[in-house]
């Protein structure tokens, strides 16, 4: 999942979330254990409107994503090719770092977290 954060001098900064099954399962477990009763009751009894409930749901979801899924900031510049997405740039950066550290096994599978 990628979110656009800011624009500075034609550079676009994106937040890239690591999409590894372990982290996704941890997020699902945390969301399953969270008590949604307060939010459901407040919408059922018209204490808050649907838009406010959606904003509250969104903030809860982002909070849990920030806790359970690692995130990295990637900057795309105008000189980058058009086919390079924030996720591809993050993977290339990881691969180059592994190559410089002579970790060839990790360099050929940069999308896996060890």
Secondary structure as UniProt FT lines:
FT   STRAND          2..8
FT   TURN            9..10
FT   STRAND          11..17
FT   HELIX           21..33
FT   HELIX           37..44
FT   TURN            45..46
FT   HELIX           50..68
FT   STRAND          71..76
FT   TURN            78..79
FT   TURN            82..83
FT   HELIX           86..100
FT   TURN            101..102
FT   HELIX           104..107
FT   TURN            108..111
//
